[in-house]
Amino acid sequence: MTDWLINWTLWYWLILGFILLIGEVLTPGIFLLWWGLAALVTAFVQFLFPSLSLASLAIFYALLACILSVIWWKYQHAKDRHDQSHSTLNQRDHALLGKQGIVQEVGANGIGRGAFGDTTWRIQGDNLTVGALIEVERVDGITLIVKNISN
């Protein structure tokens, strides 16, 4: 009964690999992909070195699966961070870069309110006067740094 577990052949690794790859297709998440590929590579290693023990192959498989998973995670995590830094999705203030608005009020310290579309924002800039046309140059926290373009 336990002979199949003790005498794993190349075919068992191939079957495991393809089952994991099919599982990845049915439940996508890029996690089973690397474990399935590790099983296929383990089958290839067993083909090249048929005298390796099941314990050696299992350790090789586990290490390879973990290494591939970590490499993919680091790659994807860095890519996501890069993509997020270049996106204005859910960052309405950054979507306003280059947009024009009108100064609604100006305080003594150069900080005021500017109207951009149907929303007002905290603004800061030089030579601001009520009613002046402004353009957003950059964002500093919750403050839009603007320049007066009505001159």
Secondary structure, 3 states (H helix, E strand, C coil): CCHHHHCCCHHHHHHHHHHHHHHHHHCCCCCHHHHHHHHHHHHHHHHHCCCCCHHHHHHHHHHHHHHHHHHHHHHHHHHHHHHHHCCCCCCHHHHCCCCEEEEEEECCCCEEEEEECCEEEEEECCCCCCCCEEEEEEEECCEEEEEECCC
